[in-house]
Structure formats: structure tokens, C-alpha cells
Amino acid sequence: MAEVVEVCKDHYFEGVEKLLEISFCDSPNKDADLRDVSSIVWEELLKKVKCEIISCSRNDHIDAYVLSESSMFIFKKKWILKTCGTTTPLHCLKGLLEIAHRYGYDEIADLFYSRKNFTRPEKQLYPHRGFCEEVAILDSIFADGRSYCLGSINSECWYLYTFTKPLLNNVEPIKEIAEPDQTIEILMQNLDAEVMSIFTKEISKTPTEATVNSKIDQIIPDMLIDDLLFEPCGYSMNGIRNNGEYMTIHITPEKDFSYVSFESNVALSNYTDLINRVIKTFKPSKFIVTVFANKTSEAYATIKDLDLEYTKVKSWKRTDMQCCNFPSYNLLFAQYAQNVLFNEEDDA
């Protein structure tokens, strides 16, 4: 069964995603809502990114789009785009701001652009051939943006660009950007071959079959799931709840460059159990965790909890951990690898 992923071995696909998230300040027009933007308008915008809409699920809080390369999420005043492969999300940024303006939003509260280092950066297209190139584009739009690299720049690292609406006269941030908000992302590599084989047409005939057999539907229960199984392999899903929570998973199962990303805005005071469920589901040999949380989120204290509790999982060794304080958010970056020596002793 583990050899099934070989059906995809003759090509390369960059599973590492580029994540762009923008939150807008409240509009003078109380009826302003980004969810009023039609799918046709989004389709035109996404042509600049080199991807297209496959399907959409909705509730009263969120529109969740499965794309040909990952996902897009639309809230009343927040927009999230996550794309893999050789997509060019920064090409759509000016167009997105024009759309937001037409629908009543003129001021950005927070912007985050992030990605892990690419496995094959030489395959990328302008302006994503290097982080300095990406920063140059962002700086041309946001004069007060800041760029960061977390992790080891000569090994595994994670890039971040942030922009926050400047404060006036050092006044505390306005209430609209103090609403509880949090995001956890788990980026996994070198995954278990048998698990990855589930996400091929050779083993799973339908997306639902792959979702159920992998137990993805049990990671965060009670999600309305919209899933997609690519030909001949690969998988994407969005899950949404009526309270505005979402999760999204994207899988590149090929043996030589397997990659899985998990992301959710679910609010928890401790992410240890969730991280363990995700890791047990996909069985990577290494992974990165990032957690963003603002001060009003119950996840704000998770940095301490993750440090104290998750590192006790005996089969994992934390290889890096960094914490950052931004004007509106705190960030945890943590990197883990299998503790092979410990595992061998356990097996003895």
C-alpha cells in the first residue's frame, strides 16, 4: 500500500503555501460586507494568482472556497488566501484593495503574509522567487510594514511580513481590532507513506472516502466539510462551523516531497490536544507550528502551555522556538523533529 504514492513520482509540485491574510477596519457603511462580492469578481481576481475556484461552502459568518491550489476564506471584513504550487498571490493584492474599497473598506487593520521556505525556490515565479523580492512588493504598498525570518535561515525557516494600522499619538488600538482572533498553522513534511497513499485515486475513489479513512473528519468534529481529491493524487478540504470557525487541510502526498498543511482559527486555551490529533493523523517526521493570538483571545496564553506541555511528547524533539510580540498579536513559532534515538530505545 505504501508504494501507491509512486503513481505521482514523475513530476514535482511545491506543497509549501503562501498565506496572505488581511483584516479591515470597520467601515462607515455598517452594511459593508466582503461576502457580498460575487464569485465572478473573485474568479477574475484569482486569475492574477494563477488559480481558480473549484467549489464553495457558506454559513452566516464565512464563505469558504476550495481552489485549484488551496483555499480562500471571506468574512465580513477579513480576507484569507492560501495558495501552493507556483501561484502568485501578491499579484492580486492591489486588485483586492480596489475590491475592498468598492465594498466600503478603505483602511487595513492588519496584514500578514507568511510562508515556509520553499523546497524548490527556483521553480517559483516573480515576485515569489525569494523573500526579499516579496518584501519589495509589499513595501511598495505598505510603508510601515515589517519583515521577519523565524527558524534557521540555512535550514528550515518561516518568513513573515506584517503591517498594522499605525496608532495615533500612541493611543491604544481601537476596539475594532481587539476582537478575539487567533490562527494555528501546522506545516508537516516527510509524511508516512501509507497515510499519504490514502490521498491518491488508486486507493480512494472519492474525496469523502479519503476524508473518512484518514480520520480528517475527527480532527475538529462538527465541521461542514467541502473536500476535493485531485487526479492522480493530492487533496484539499475546507471545514466551517456556524460560529465562524474554520479549518483547512492541503496535502501533497508524493513520496519525494510529501507535504501537509493544517490551519484553523478555532479558539482554544491550549492547543496541545489538537496538535497531537493532527500529528497522529498524518505522521510527519518533522513539522512547524505557528500560533497567532491577540490579547482578547483565549489562545493568548497558549505560548506558555505549548512550551510546557507539548515538549513532553516523548517521540518529538523541539529543535527551535521563538516568540514575537506585535502591536495587535503575539506569535509563537516552534519546530519539531522526530527524536529517532529515543524511539529506537523504546523499541529495544
C-alpha positions as CSV (number, residue, x, y, z in Angstrom):
1,M,0.0,0.0,0.0
2,A,2.8,2.4,0.8
3,E,4.1,2.2,-2.8
4,V,0.9,3.7,-4.2
5,V,2.2,7.2,-4.0
6,E,4.7,6.3,-6.7
7,V,1.9,7.0,-9.3
8,C,2.8,10.6,-8.9
9,K,6.6,10.3,-8.8
10,D,7.4,11.7,-12.3
11,H,6.7,15.3,-11.5
12,Y,7.4,17.9,-8.8
13,F,4.8,20.1,-7.1
14,E,5.6,22.7,-4.4
15,G,3.2,21.9,-1.5
16,V,4.5,24.8,0.6
17,E,1.9,27.5,0.6
18,K,1.9,31.3,0.5
19,L,-0.6,32.7,3.1
20,L,-2.0,36.2,2.8
21,E,-4.5,37.5,5.4
22,I,-6.0,41.0,5.5
23,S,-8.3,42.4,8.2
24,F,-10.0,45.7,7.5
25,C,-11.1,48.4,9.9
26,D,-14.8,49.0,10.4
27,S,-16.5,50.8,7.5
28,P,-18.6,53.9,7.9
29,N,-21.2,51.9,5.9
30,K,-22.5,49.4,8.5
31,D,-23.8,47.2,5.7
32,A,-20.3,46.8,4.2
33,D,-19.6,43.1,3.8
34,L,-16.9,41.4,1.7
35,R,-19.2,38.4,1.4
36,D,-21.3,40.5,-0.9
37,V,-18.6,40.2,-3.5
38,S,-19.7,37.8,-6.2
39,S,-17.8,34.7,-7.2
40,I,-17.4,36.1,-10.6
41,V,-15.4,39.0,-9.2
42,W,-13.3,36.7,-7.1
43,E,-12.7,34.5,-10.2
44,E,-11.3,37.5,-12.1
45,L,-9.0,38.4,-9.2
46,L,-7.7,34.9,-8.8
47,K,-6.6,34.8,-12.5
48,K,-3.8,37.1,-11.3
49,V,-2.8,34.4,-8.8
50,K,-3.0,31.6,-11.4
51,C,-5.7,29.6,-9.7
52,E,-9.4,29.2,-9.9
53,I,-12.4,28.4,-7.7
54,I,-13.5,24.7,-7.6
55,S,-16.3,24.9,-5.0
56,C,-17.7,27.0,-2.2
57,S,-19.5,26.4,1.2
58,R,-21.1,29.1,3.2
59,N,-22.8,29.9,6.5
60,D,-23.8,33.2,8.3
61,H,-20.1,34.1,9.1
62,I,-17.9,32.8,6.4
63,D,-17.6,31.9,2.7
64,A,-15.0,29.1,2.2
65,Y,-13.7,28.5,-1.3
66,V,-11.7,25.4,-2.3
67,L,-9.3,26.5,-5.1
68,S,-7.3,24.6,-7.7
69,E,-4.4,25.5,-5.5
70,S,-5.6,25.5,-1.8
71,S,-8.2,27.9,-0.3
72,M,-9.8,31.3,0.1
73,F,-11.9,32.4,3.1
74,I,-14.1,35.5,3.1
75,F,-15.5,37.1,6.3
76,K,-17.4,40.3,6.8
77,K,-14.2,42.3,7.0
78,K,-11.4,39.7,6.6
79,W,-10.0,38.0,3.6
80,I,-7.6,35.0,3.6
81,L,-5.9,33.4,0.6
82,K,-3.7,30.4,0.8
83,T,-2.1,29.0,-2.4
84,C,0.5,26.5,-3.2
85,G,2.4,25.4,-6.4
86,T,3.8,28.3,-8.5
87,T,0.9,30.7,-7.7
88,T,1.5,34.4,-7.4
89,P,-0.8,35.8,-4.7
90,L,1.0,39.1,-4.3
91,H,0.0,40.0,-7.9
92,C,-3.7,40.2,-6.7
93,L,-3.0,42.5,-3.7
94,K,-3.8,45.8,-5.4
95,G,-6.8,44.3,-7.0
96,L,-8.1,43.1,-3.7
97,L,-7.7,46.5,-2.1
98,E,-9.7,48.0,-5.0
99,I,-12.5,45.5,-4.5
100,A,-12.5,46.2,-0.7
101,H,-12.8,49.9,-1.5
102,R,-15.7,49.4,-3.7
103,Y,-17.5,47.4,-1.0
104,G,-16.8,50.0,1.7
105,Y,-13.4,49.2,3.3
106,D,-10.7,51.8,2.9
107,E,-8.4,51.0,5.9
108,I,-6.4,47.9,6.7
109,A,-6.2,47.0,10.4
110,D,-3.7,44.1,10.0
111,L,-2.0,42.3,7.2
112,F,0.0,39.1,7.4
113,Y,1.9,37.4,4.6
114,S,3.8,34.2,5.5
115,R,5.3,31.1,4.1
116,K,7.7,28.3,4.9
117,N,10.9,28.2,2.9
118,F,10.3,26.6,-0.5
119,T,11.7,23.2,-1.3
120,R,12.4,24.2,-4.9
121,P,12.5,28.0,-4.9
122,E,13.9,28.1,-8.4
123,K,10.6,26.9,-9.7
124,Q,8.7,29.9,-8.4
125,L,7.5,32.9,-10.5
126,Y,8.0,36.6,-9.9
127,P,7.5,38.1,-7.3
128,H,7.9,34.9,-5.3
129,R,11.5,33.8,-6.3
130,G,12.8,35.0,-2.9
131,F,11.6,36.6,0.3
132,C,13.5,39.8,-0.5
133,E,11.6,40.1,-3.7
134,E,8.3,39.5,-1.9
135,V,9.1,42.1,0.7
136,A,10.0,44.7,-2.0
137,I,6.5,44.3,-3.5
138,L,4.8,44.6,-0.1
139,D,7.0,47.6,0.9
140,S,5.9,49.4,-2.2
141,I,2.3,49.3,-0.9
142,F,2.8,49.4,2.9
143,A,5.4,52.0,4.0
144,D,5.3,50.8,7.6
145,G,5.5,47.0,7.0
146,R,7.9,44.7,8.8
147,S,9.6,41.5,7.6
148,Y,10.9,38.6,9.7
149,C,12.6,35.2,9.3
150,L,12.0,32.7,12.1
151,G,13.9,29.5,12.4
152,S,17.3,28.7,10.7
153,I,17.9,30.7,7.5
154,N,20.3,27.9,6.3
155,S,17.9,25.1,7.0
156,E,14.2,25.2,7.9
157,C,12.7,28.6,8.3
158,W,9.4,30.6,8.1
159,Y,9.1,34.0,6.6
160,L,6.6,36.7,7.8
161,Y,5.6,40.1,6.7
162,T,3.3,42.2,8.9
163,F,1.5,45.5,8.6
164,T,-0.6,47.0,11.4
165,K,-2.5,50.3,11.2
166,P,-0.3,52.9,12.9
167,L,-1.6,54.2,16.2
168,L,-2.4,57.9,16.5
169,N,-0.4,59.7,19.3
170,N,0.4,56.3,20.9
171,V,-3.3,55.8,21.7
172,E,-4.3,52.2,22.5
173,P,-5.5,50.2,19.4
174,I,-9.2,50.9,18.7
175,K,-11.7,48.3,19.8
176,E,-12.5,47.0,16.3
177,I,-9.1,45.3,16.1
178,A,-9.3,44.0,19.7
179,E,-12.0,41.4,18.9
180,P,-10.8,37.9,19.8
181,D,-8.8,36.4,17.0
182,Q,-6.3,33.5,16.6
183,T,-4.9,31.2,14.0
184,I,-2.9,28.0,14.4
185,E,-1.0,26.5,11.5
186,I,0.9,23.2,11.4
187,L,3.2,22.6,8.4
188,M,4.3,19.0,8.1
189,Q,7.0,17.3,5.9
190,N,8.3,13.8,5.2
191,L,5.0,12.1,6.0
192,D,4.1,8.5,6.4
193,A,3.8,6.8,3.0
194,E,0.9,4.6,4.0
195,V,-1.1,7.6,5.2
196,M,-0.2,9.5,2.1
197,S,-1.4,6.7,-0.2
198,I,-5.0,7.4,1.1
199,F,-4.9,10.7,-0.9
200,T,-4.4,9.0,-4.3
201,K,-7.2,7.9,-6.8
202,E,-5.5,4.5,-6.7
203,I,-6.8,4.0,-3.1
204,S,-9.6,6.5,-2.5
205,K,-12.3,6.7,-5.1
206,T,-14.0,9.8,-3.7
207,P,-12.9,12.8,-1.6
208,T,-15.3,11.6,1.2
209,E,-13.6,8.2,1.3
210,A,-10.2,9.9,1.8
211,T,-11.6,12.2,4.4
212,V,-13.2,9.4,6.4
213,N,-10.4,6.8,6.0
214,S,-7.8,9.3,7.1
215,K,-10.0,10.4,10.0
216,I,-9.6,14.1,9.0
217,D,-13.3,14.5,9.9
218,Q,-12.4,13.7,13.5
219,I,-9.7,16.3,14.0
220,I,-12.2,19.0,14.7
221,P,-15.7,17.5,14.8
222,D,-18.9,19.1,13.6
223,M,-17.4,20.9,10.7
224,L,-19.3,21.1,7.4
225,I,-16.6,19.7,5.1
226,D,-16.0,20.6,1.4
227,D,-13.3,18.3,0.1
228,L,-11.5,17.6,-3.2
229,L,-9.4,14.7,-4.4
230,F,-7.1,15.5,-7.3
231,E,-6.1,13.3,-10.2
232,P,-4.0,11.2,-9.8
233,C,-3.2,12.4,-6.3
234,G,-3.5,15.3,-3.9
235,Y,-6.2,16.5,-1.5
236,S,-7.8,19.8,-0.3
237,M,-10.5,20.4,2.2
238,N,-12.3,23.3,4.0
239,G,-14.4,22.8,7.1
240,I,-16.6,25.5,8.6
241,R,-18.8,25.9,11.7
242,N,-21.7,28.2,12.2
243,N,-19.8,30.2,14.8
244,G,-17.3,31.4,12.2
245,E,-14.6,28.8,12.9
246,Y,-12.8,27.1,10.0
247,M,-10.1,24.5,9.3
248,T,-8.4,23.8,6.1
249,I,-6.0,21.0,5.1
250,H,-3.9,20.6,1.9
251,I,-2.0,17.5,1.0
252,T,0.8,16.9,-1.4
253,P,1.3,13.1,-1.0
254,E,4.2,12.4,-3.4
255,K,6.9,10.3,-1.7
256,D,9.8,12.6,-2.6
257,F,8.2,15.8,-1.5
258,S,5.3,15.0,0.7
259,Y,3.8,18.0,2.5
260,V,0.6,18.6,4.5
261,S,-0.6,21.9,5.9
262,F,-3.3,22.3,8.6
263,E,-4.8,25.7,9.6
264,S,-7.7,26.8,11.8
265,N,-9.0,29.8,13.7
266,V,-10.6,27.6,16.4
267,A,-10.3,29.3,19.8
268,L,-8.6,27.1,22.5
269,S,-6.8,27.9,25.6
270,N,-4.4,25.0,25.0
271,Y,-3.6,23.6,21.5
272,T,-1.7,20.6,22.8
273,D,-4.5,18.0,22.1
274,L,-5.3,19.5,18.7
275,I,-1.7,19.4,17.6
276,N,-1.4,15.8,18.8
277,R,-4.5,14.8,16.8
278,V,-3.1,16.4,13.7
279,I,0.3,14.8,14.0
280,K,-1.2,11.3,14.8
281,T,-3.4,11.7,11.7
282,F,-0.5,12.4,9.2
283,K,2.6,11.0,11.0
284,P,5.2,13.5,9.7
285,S,8.9,13.2,10.6
286,K,9.1,17.0,11.1
287,F,6.8,19.9,11.4
288,I,6.4,23.6,12.3
289,V,3.7,25.1,14.5
290,T,2.8,28.8,14.4
291,V,0.1,30.4,16.6
292,F,-1.1,33.9,16.2
293,A,-3.4,35.3,19.0
294,N,-4.4,38.7,20.1
295,K,-4.8,39.7,23.8
296,T,-8.5,39.2,23.9
297,S,-8.3,35.6,22.5
298,E,-8.4,32.7,24.9
299,A,-5.5,31.3,22.9
300,Y,-3.2,34.1,24.0
301,A,-1.8,32.0,26.8
302,T,-1.1,29.0,24.6
303,I,2.5,30.0,24.1
304,K,3.3,29.1,27.6
305,D,1.2,25.9,27.5
306,L,2.7,24.7,24.3
307,D,6.2,25.2,25.7
308,L,5.5,23.4,29.0
309,E,3.3,20.5,27.8
310,Y,3.8,19.6,24.2
311,T,7.5,19.1,24.5
312,K,6.8,16.3,26.9
313,V,5.6,14.1,24.0
314,K,8.5,11.7,24.1
315,S,8.7,10.9,20.3
316,W,9.4,14.6,19.4
317,K,12.3,16.9,20.0
318,R,11.8,20.6,19.8
319,T,14.5,22.0,17.6
320,D,13.6,25.7,17.7
321,M,11.1,28.0,19.4
322,Q,10.7,31.8,19.1
323,C,8.1,34.2,20.4
324,C,7.3,37.6,19.0
325,N,5.2,40.5,20.2
326,F,3.4,42.6,17.6
327,P,1.2,45.6,18.2
328,S,-2.0,43.6,18.0
329,Y,-0.9,40.0,18.2
330,N,1.6,37.6,19.8
331,L,3.2,34.9,17.7
332,L,4.6,31.5,18.7
333,F,6.9,29.7,16.2
334,A,8.0,26.2,17.2
335,Q,9.8,23.5,15.2
336,Y,9.8,19.8,15.9
337,A,11.6,16.7,14.6
338,Q,11.3,13.0,15.4
339,N,13.5,12.0,18.3
340,V,14.9,9.0,16.5
341,L,17.3,7.9,19.2
342,F,14.5,7.9,21.8
343,N,12.3,5.9,19.5
344,E,15.0,3.3,19.0
345,E,15.5,2.9,22.7
346,D,11.7,2.5,23.2
347,D,11.6,-0.3,20.6
348,A,14.5,-2.2,22.2
